Amino acid sequence: MAFYSEHVVPRLVALTCGTSGLAGLRAATTAGLSGRVVEIGFGSGFNVPHYPAGVERVLAVEPSATAWRLAAKRVAASPVPVEQVGLDGQSIPLEDASCDAAVCTFALCTIPDPDAALAEVRRVLRPGGRFHLLEHGRAPDARVAAFQQRVEPLQKRVADGCHLTRDPVAMVTAAGFTVEDVDQFYGAGPKAWTYLTRAATVRADEVPGGPG
Ligand SMILES: C[S@@+](CC[C@H](N)C(=O)[O-])C[C@H]1O[C@@H](n2cnc3c(N)ncnc32)[C@H](O)[C@@H]1O
């Protein structure tokens, strides 16, 4: 499985996530961000061309060397400096409150412990820092959701841990982010894989039910 995970999956992801149809959504996700931005699950860098001028530096967290190699031409062409700072969103090697913003696109589905990753995003964001995301997840229609539940075990094997039934809004809210703007809709393609959430959130002062 190591060869499949490291060499095949990143190329499949680049094919499915690198489509021109997602470009507008990626631009909408990065809109309004500025300063130092940490991006977890950076993949092949498809958000890089969409970072607005106010972004000073992108700090990428991505475990796949193949994905990072596939990102090379976008990183080289970017007017915004991009550096790989870590391998695991569940343990981000950055100081507390050292980032102005964070981005995650199509990665909360795959990161093994998304709650741990969100706690790390919150830790490295300064108070009031923005966290923008674009994810697929659990569909609101019962029949689609039931199908997602059935097919998820196979999906996780084929797509290297990618879940279909995670709920991005519930996860970020529980992790201590306030959702300011959210758009949820079926994108192009089979409904089980294309119920999308684009959300703009800010780091809340406290984590619900937690010490803050
Ligand atoms: C479906 S891809 C999305 C890539 C990219 N964000 C995009 O929008 O095209 C999921 C990414 O999450 C990465 N990933 C998996 N586990 C991770 C972890 N623990 N921390 C950070 N990224 C992780 C994978 O290597 C992969 O690049």
The ligand as an SDF file (V2000), in Angstrom:
LIG
                    3D

 27 29  0  0  0  0  0  0  0  0999 V2000
   -7.7270   15.1890   -1.1700 C   0  0  0  0  0  0  0  0  0  0  0  0
   -6.1440   15.8430   -0.9060 S   0  0  0  0  0  0  0  0  0  0  0  0
   -6.4330   17.6080   -1.0540 C   0  0  0  0  0  0  0  0  0  0  0  0
   -5.2080   18.3670   -1.4250 C   0  0  0  0  0  0  0  0  0  0  0  0
   -5.3560   19.8820   -1.5280 C   0  0  0  0  0  0  0  0  0  0  0  0
   -5.6950   20.4810   -0.2590 N   0  0  0  0  0  0  0  0  0  0  0  0
   -6.3520   20.3040   -2.5780 C   0  0  0  0  0  0  0  0  0  0  0  0
   -7.2890   21.0400   -2.2760 O   0  0  0  0  0  0  0  0  0  0  0  0
   -6.1640   19.9260   -3.7510 O   0  0  0  0  0  0  0  0  0  0  0  0
   -5.8700   15.6140    0.8380 C   0  0  0  0  0  0  0  0  0  0  0  0
   -4.4820   16.0060    1.2690 C   0  0  0  0  0  0  0  0  0  0  0  0
   -4.3560   15.8620    2.6780 O   0  0  0  0  0  0  0  0  0  0  0  0
   -3.0570   15.3760    2.9260 C   0  0  0  0  0  0  0  0  0  0  0  0
   -2.9750   14.8040    4.2710 N   0  0  0  0  0  0  0  0  0  0  0  0
   -3.2270   13.5230    4.6600 C   0  0  0  0  0  0  0  0  0  0  0  0
   -2.9680   13.3820    5.9770 N   0  0  0  0  0  0  0  0  0  0  0  0
   -2.5340   14.5750    6.4260 C   0  0  0  0  0  0  0  0  0  0  0  0
   -2.1080   15.0600    7.6860 C   0  0  0  0  0  0  0  0  0  0  0  0
   -2.0800   14.2740    8.7840 N   0  0  0  0  0  0  0  0  0  0  0  0
   -1.7260   16.3380    7.7850 N   0  0  0  0  0  0  0  0  0  0  0  0
   -1.7680   17.1750    6.7080 C   0  0  0  0  0  0  0  0  0  0  0  0
   -2.1700   16.7780    5.4890 N   0  0  0  0  0  0  0  0  0  0  0  0
   -2.5450   15.4960    5.3470 C   0  0  0  0  0  0  0  0  0  0  0  0
   -2.8180   14.3780    1.8170 C   0  0  0  0  0  0  0  0  0  0  0  0
   -1.4540   14.0530    1.6460 O   0  0  0  0  0  0  0  0  0  0  0  0
   -3.3950   15.1270    0.6330 C   0  0  0  0  0  0  0  0  0  0  0  0
   -2.4330   15.9430    0.0020 O   0  0  0  0  0  0  0  0  0  0  0  0
  1  2  1  0
  2  3  1  0
  2 10  1  0
  3  4  1  0
  4  5  1  0
  5  6  1  0
  5  7  1  0
  7  8  2  0
  7  9  1  0
 10 11  1  0
 11 12  1  0
 11 26  1  0
 12 13  1  0
 13 14  1  0
 13 24  1  0
 14 15  1  0
 14 23  1  0
 15 16  2  0
 16 17  1  0
 17 18  1  0
 17 23  2  0
 18 19  1  0
 18 20  2  0
 20 21  1  0
 21 22  2  0
 22 23  1  0
 24 25  1  0
 24 26  1  0
 26 27  1  0
M  CHG  2   2   1   9  -1
M  END
$$$$
